Amino acid sequence: MAPLRTALYQGPSGVPSSVDDSVAALDAAVRRAAAAGARLLVTSEMFATGYALGEAVPALAEASDGPTAGRIARIAAAYGLGIVYGYPERDGDDVFNAAQLIGPDGERLANYRKTHLFGDFERAWFTPGDEAVVQAELDGTRIGILICYDVEFPEMVRAHALAGTELLAVPTALMRPYEFVPQTLVPARAYESQLHVAYANRCGPEGEFDFAGLSCLAGPDGAVRARAGTTEELVVADADPAVLRAVREETPYLADRRPELYRSLG
């Protein structure tokens, strides 16, 4: 199976950007990613609306098949490229911090709701999701989705690895001074659970937040195959299944587990 060329779009930043601005920025990024041969593009957390929304969260939240999803589906189909994007999702009276995977044909393939909410802002406005592993297939690669703080819990990443996830897409809104997360923790997660992690962050100031950038594609061997800086940027690299197989054969963490010893972890 061929490597899945994956693009990470870091941006845009603002106070916050409008949906129209975000969709326009996405269209430009997808065009560049497609020209570079990418088959998947991952955006940041709450990409569609901006993160620093405050009391505007309920008004900007949409259903997973709402108007913004339709616009992004048309972009995906126009360029033949899958898109993972973050957005506030409304489902009845509940609002979730969500991320959705749209396939290269514009079909909605997977929708994930953030399970570990970070900080007072998120806990005030969002309902936590209750499904740990959400997956879909793209070009023969099994893609899973987490959002930002979720990836900092090793149990979440390991659950994906055990369920067969090969590429974990992580839309992110990581603030300063937590740069050690993309620099150290994300490559470690990729290595210890033996999968690729596509970690796409926001960058720059937005409302009360200052986002750290440093988006990365980390491989199952712990190597970082693409790394953004601290400004708006598109980076592209391959998630190679051959590397995944080789690493799992050389260091068989998943096969050598003894789950009977870990039951007390809960």
Solvent accessible surface area in square Angstrom, and as a share of the most:
residue,aa,sasa,rsa
1,M,118,0.53
2,A,75,0.58
3,P,60,0.38
4,L,4,0.02
5,R,95,0.35
6,T,1,0.01
7,A,0,0.00
8,L,2,0.01
9,Y,5,0.02
10,Q,0,0.00
11,G,0,0.00
12,P,17,0.11
13,S,46,0.30
14,G,20,0.19
15,V,118,0.68
16,P,49,0.31
17,S,18,0.12
18,S,59,0.38
19,V,30,0.17
20,D,87,0.45
21,D,84,0.44
22,S,1,0.00
23,V,12,0.07
24,A,65,0.50
25,A,24,0.18
26,L,0,0.00
27,D,42,0.22
28,A,37,0.29
29,A,2,0.01
30,V,0,0.00
31,R,121,0.44
32,R,128,0.47
33,A,0,0.00
34,A,32,0.25
35,A,92,0.71
36,A,44,0.34
37,G,43,0.41
38,A,6,0.04
39,R,87,0.32
40,L,0,0.00
41,L,0,0.00
42,V,0,0.00
43,T,0,0.00
44,S,0,0.00
45,E,1,0.00
46,M,0,0.00
47,F,1,0.00
48,A,3,0.02
49,T,5,0.03
50,G,0,0.00
51,Y,3,0.01
52,A,20,0.16
53,L,14,0.07
54,G,31,0.30
55,E,145,0.65
56,A,42,0.33
57,V,0,0.00
58,P,47,0.29
59,A,91,0.71
60,L,65,0.32
61,A,11,0.08
62,E,45,0.20
63,A,48,0.37
64,S,23,0.15
65,D,94,0.48
66,G,13,0.12
67,P,99,0.63
68,T,10,0.06
69,A,5,0.04
70,G,25,0.24
71,R,78,0.28
72,I,1,0.00
73,A,16,0.12
74,R,156,0.57
75,I,14,0.07
76,A,0,0.00
77,A,52,0.40
78,A,81,0.63
79,Y,66,0.25
80,G,27,0.26
81,L,1,0.00
82,G,0,0.00
83,I,0,0.00
84,V,0,0.00
85,Y,1,0.00
86,G,1,0.01
87,Y,9,0.04
88,P,2,0.01
89,E,6,0.03
90,R,81,0.30
91,D,72,0.37
92,G,58,0.56
93,D,144,0.75
94,D,63,0.33
95,V,11,0.06
96,F,16,0.07
97,N,0,0.00
98,A,0,0.00
99,A,0,0.00
100,Q,1,0.00
101,L,1,0.00
102,I,0,0.00
103,G,1,0.01
104,P,24,0.15
105,D,102,0.53
106,G,16,0.16
107,E,100,0.45
108,R,105,0.38
109,L,59,0.29
110,A,12,0.10
111,N,41,0.21
112,Y,1,0.00
113,R,71,0.26
114,K,0,0.00
115,T,26,0.15
116,H,51,0.23
117,L,19,0.09
118,F,71,0.30
119,G,22,0.21
120,D,119,0.61
121,F,34,0.14
122,E,2,0.01
123,R,143,0.52
124,A,72,0.56
125,W,85,0.30
126,F,11,0.05
127,T,46,0.27
128,P,71,0.45
129,G,9,0.09
130,D,145,0.75
131,E,105,0.47
132,A,42,0.33
133,V,41,0.24
134,V,16,0.09
135,Q,55,0.24
136,A,16,0.13
137,E,94,0.42
138,L,8,0.04
139,D,69,0.36
140,G,46,0.44
141,T,8,0.05
142,R,92,0.34
143,I,1,0.00
144,G,0,0.00
145,I,1,0.00
146,L,0,0.00
147,I,1,0.00
148,C,8,0.05
149,Y,59,0.23
150,D,0,0.00
151,V,0,0.00
152,E,45,0.20
153,F,61,0.25
154,P,60,0.38
155,E,116,0.52
156,M,17,0.07
157,V,0,0.00
158,R,60,0.22
159,A,33,0.26
160,H,0,0.00
161,A,5,0.04
162,L,88,0.44
163,A,38,0.30
164,G,26,0.25
165,T,0,0.00
166,E,38,0.17
167,L,0,0.00
168,L,0,0.00
169,A,0,0.00
170,V,0,0.00
171,P,0,0.00
172,T,0,0.00
173,A,2,0.01
174,L,9,0.04
175,M,23,0.10
176,R,96,0.35
177,P,102,0.64
178,Y,87,0.33
179,E,39,0.17
180,F,110,0.46
181,V,1,0.01
182,P,0,0.00
183,Q,98,0.43
184,T,90,0.52
185,L,34,0.17
186,V,0,0.00
187,P,16,0.10
188,A,44,0.34
189,R,27,0.10
190,A,0,0.00
191,Y,81,0.31
192,E,53,0.24
193,S,1,0.01
194,Q,1,0.00
195,L,0,0.00
196,H,3,0.01
197,V,0,0.00
198,A,0,0.00
199,Y,1,0.00
200,A,0,0.00
201,N,0,0.00
202,R,0,0.00
203,C,4,0.02
204,G,16,0.15
205,P,98,0.61
206,E,0,0.00
207,G,47,0.45
208,E,154,0.69
209,F,31,0.13
210,D,59,0.31
211,F,0,0.00
212,A,0,0.00
213,G,0,0.00
214,L,23,0.12
215,S,0,0.00
216,C,0,0.00
217,L,1,0.01
218,A,0,0.00
219,G,0,0.00
220,P,0,0.00
221,D,55,0.29
222,G,25,0.24
223,A,46,0.36
224,V,55,0.32
225,R,81,0.30
226,A,13,0.10
227,R,82,0.30
228,A,3,0.02
229,G,32,0.31
230,T,60,0.35
231,T,94,0.55
232,E,98,0.44
233,E,59,0.26
234,L,26,0.13
235,V,18,0.10
236,V,48,0.28
237,A,13,0.10
238,D,43,0.22
239,A,5,0.04
240,D,36,0.19
241,P,10,0.06
242,A,47,0.37
243,V,37,0.21
244,L,7,0.03
245,R,128,0.47
246,A,56,0.43
247,V,16,0.09
248,R,67,0.24
249,E,139,0.62
250,E,147,0.66
251,T,37,0.21
252,P,46,0.29
253,Y,85,0.32
254,L,35,0.17
255,A,87,0.68
256,D,97,0.50
257,R,65,0.24
258,R,132,0.48
259,P,68,0.43
260,E,80,0.36
261,L,106,0.53
262,Y,86,0.33
263,R,187,0.68
264,S,110,0.71
265,L,143,0.71
266,G,109,1.05
